[in-house]
Amino acid sequence: MHTEQDPAEARLWGGTTLSARREARRVALLEAALDLIGEAGAGAVTMRAVCRKAGLTDRYFYESFSDRDALLDALYRQVAAEFLDPMTAFADADDPDRIRALAEALIDAVLNDPRKSRLFLVEPYSSTGLGQTSIAVMPSFTRLIQDHLFTHIQDPVKRRVAALTMAAGNAGMLAAWLNGTLRASRAQLVDHVVETITAYRTMYRG
């Protein structure tokens, strides 16, 4: 079915279309929110602060988001997908080398951008409105563990319990590392994740 394109959407201004400019503004607002989170936490994310950081007016904020909670929700889901994608690439194997590759992908995702890691692992525990978003998103991670790493566990209850406790334990460990209450090197974090995955994978083999 052919759909006519809105002439306003296709019109060029400064070499870009309206839709491209709108998307660029949306990206700038999300990036500004990430910077604020990195500097002072999600509590610092307000419409005015984000607009000031991005160099945009509130008109353009409301072009993309209904309020700051909608912005944080969109940002959290985007960051969660960025964490999930590299983990998925290594998850479907019963191989020590691939388990280590999975652990390295997870730890490197946390280390690569502290702003995103703080948003994903630390901020949902504060009163920022992210708790419900986190509850909605986290099942994607436990399903990955259940459906790829723990397929050999026949009892579905045991499989889910193992996935939930492993995901929660590692998330808590990484949150402690990010907030400074845990001092550990990258190698130590990777080794721990490898050992945790291996322990849970062997727990119910008998």
N, C-alpha and C positions, 0 to 999 in steps of 0.2 A: 504494500500500500504506500503510495507516494504522499509525502507530507510537505506542503509548501513551507519554506523557511521564512520566518519573520524577516522582512527587509531590514528592520532596525537591528536585528541580531547579526545580520551579514554585513552591515555597513562598516566600512573601515574608518578608524580615527587614529591618526598617528601610526598607521600601519597595522593595527590590530582590530579585531571585531569586538563588539560589545560583550559577547559571552566570554571572550578571552580576557578582557579587562576585568570583568566581574570575577572570574576565577582567580586572576592574579591578586585582586584585592582580598579575596577569601583566604588565599594562601598567606598573604602578608599578615592578616589578622591572626591566623593560627600560629604563625611563627612568632608574632609579637607575644601571644599568650604563653608560648613555650619559654620565651626569654624571661618573662615575668615569673613563671614557675621556677625557673632555674635560679633566679635572683632571690625570691622571697616566698615561694610556695603558691599554691592555687588561691589562697586567700587574697593575694595581691591582684588577681585577675578580676578587673571590673571593666565595664564597657568603656569608661573614660580612659582608664589606664591603657587598655589594649589599643584604642584609637590613637592615643598620644604616641605610643610606642611605634605603631605602624605608620604614623603620619597621615591618618585618614580621619574623616569626620564621622559622627555617629550615624549619619545617613547611610554610609557605606557599611557600617557594622550591621544595621538592621536589614540591609540588602541580603545578607547571608545568614544571619542568626537572629532568632526572636529575642534572646536574652543571653546573659553570660553562662547560664547553665547549659543552654543549647550549644554554645561554643565549646565548653568543656567536654560535653558529651561527644561531640563530633571529633574533638582532638583526641580524647581517650580512645575512642574506637579506631581511629587512624593509627595511633601508636601501637595499640594491641595487635593490629594486623601486621605491623612491621616486626613485632616480636615473634608472632606466630609463623610467619612465612619461612624464615630460615630453619626453624625447628622442624617444620613439616617435611622439609627436604631430606632430613636425615633420620626421620623417626621410624620408617617402616623397614626395620632390619633387626635380626638377632645376631649382632656382630659387635664385638668389643670395640673395633676401630670406629664403627659408625656411632656407637654410643658415645665415644669420646668426641667425635665430630659434632654430635648433637649438643653435648655439654659445652663445647667451645663456642658453638653458634649462639647458645643462650647467654653465656657469660659475656661474649663480645658484644651482643646486642645491648646488654646492660651497660657495658663500659663505653660504647661508642658515643652515646649522647646522654650525659647525666641529667639533662632537662627532661628527656622522655622517660628515663628510668625513674626519676623522682615522681613524675606524673603517674606512671603506671603502678609503681610498687609502694609508694609512700603516701601520696596525697589522698587515696580513697579512705584512709583511716582517720583523716581529719574532717572537720565539718565543712566540706567544700561542695556538697551536692553530688560528689562522684561515687558515693557508695552504691547507689542503685545501678549506675552504669557498670561498675565493676562486677556486681552480682550478675548482670545480664551477659557480660562478656566472658567471664572466667570459665563457664562451661565449655567453651571452644577449646581451652587448654586441657581441661580434664578429659574431654572426649578424645583429643589427640593421644593422650597417654593411654587411655583405655583401649582405643581402637588400633593402636600401632605398637606400643611398648608392652602391653599387658594382655595381648590376645590369648596367650597360653593359659591364663587363669580362667578355669572353666566356670566357677561360681560367679555369677554376675554381681552379687553383692560384694564379695571379696575383691573383685576386679575394680569396682567403683570406689570402695573404701581405700584400696591401695593408691588409686589415681588421685583421689582427693587429698589424702594425707601427704603424698609426695609433692603434689603441686603446692599445697599450703605451706609445707615445711620449707621448700626451696624459696618460695616467695618471701616468707618471713626472714630467712637467712639473708637474702639479697637486700631486703628493706633495711635490715640492721647494718649491712655493709654500707649502704648508701647514706644512712643517717649518722654513721661514724661510731656506732656502738659495737661493731665487729671489725676487727683489723685482720685482714687476710689478703694474700696476693692473688693475682689472677690464677696462677697455677694451683693454689690451694682450693680456690673456689671450683675450678674445673674438676680437680680430683674428687672433691666432695660430691659434686653432682654425679660423676661417673659411679662412685661407690654407692650413692643412694639409689640410682636407677638399677644398678646390678643387684643390690640387696632386695629391692622390691620385686625384681624379675625372678629371683630365685626363691623367694619366700614361699610360694605356693606350688613349686614344681613337683613336690613329692606325691 
